[in-house]
């Protein structure tokens, strides 16, 4: 089951704002770290996984897939993750 953001509203400038819960904020922090590691390691998934403390790039892919299955709305700001893990985003 996909989770939707806790609150969605529009600010005075007409920009949609999302009020995230604690779990979503933790996921965003993790996704930011993954995005930065992939950029730092020139999109080499295995090197990024090691930097992040994962045993393998498979573990990192599983984490991304798990997050995407539950929180797909969080991925709009992570182009490097989307580029490196195209299959995760195509299969859904």
Secondary structure, 3 states (H helix, E strand, C coil): CCCCCCEEEECCCCCEEEECCHHHHHHHHHHHHHHHHHHHCCCCHHHHHHHCCCCCHHHHHHHHHHHHHHCHHHHHHCHHHHHHCHHHHHCC
